[in-house]
Amino acid sequence: MPNVSKLEKLDNVDLQLLDHLQNDGRMAVVELSKRVNLSPTPCTLRIRRLEQEGIIKGYHARIDPASMGQALMVFVTVKLRATDEATLENFNAAVKPVKQILECHMVGGGFDYLIKIRVRDMSEYREILGGVIGTLPMVEGTHSYFVMEDVKDSPLLPILKSKDRRS
């Protein structure tokens, strides 16, 4: 498992860096180096290594969806007619370019995909469902779940110190 080997290579300083950076990606290296008890140069080198290894995938601003007129969030389950490789690839290719689809996960269980959609209103949602997802020939059916309240919405991963990780 490549991800496990990456995790095994991380020491407590790397884990502290990741924890601080995911909480504040704009933190100055000087401040970050103080928090992890390193000088700025080794701190910068560690951050670059974490970026190059793909552990740090990028830096982003979290934007309030309502302030951008995208207050409606919908989760959609999708059941496909078949799950052969060509069908899966075609479905993946069809949903990837749709900007309102924030996440699309292939899952096991009673349906094949779980999709997270962010739109301004029900009309825009209907355009996505009826104009994109529902028109795909491989789609057997969908179910929509409308979010009434965000109880917890965090992009932060729990980062445990190496001594706290389970083997």
NORWOKA-V145964 format. One record per run of one state. SS is the DSSP state (a for helix, b for strand, c for the rest). FROM is the first residue (numbers start at 1). LEN is the number of residues. If there is no record, write none. Layout:
{{SS/FROM/LEN} {SS/FROM/LEN}}
This chain:
{{c/1/1} {a/2/8} {c/10/2} {a/12/12} {c/24/5} {a/29/7} {c/36/4} {a/40/13} {c/53/13} {a/66/3} {c/69/3} {b/72/9} {c/81/4} {a/85/12} {c/97/4} {b/101/6} {c/107/6} {b/113/7} {c/120/2} {a/122/12} {c/134/5} {b/139/8} {c/147/15} {a/162/3} {c/165/3}}
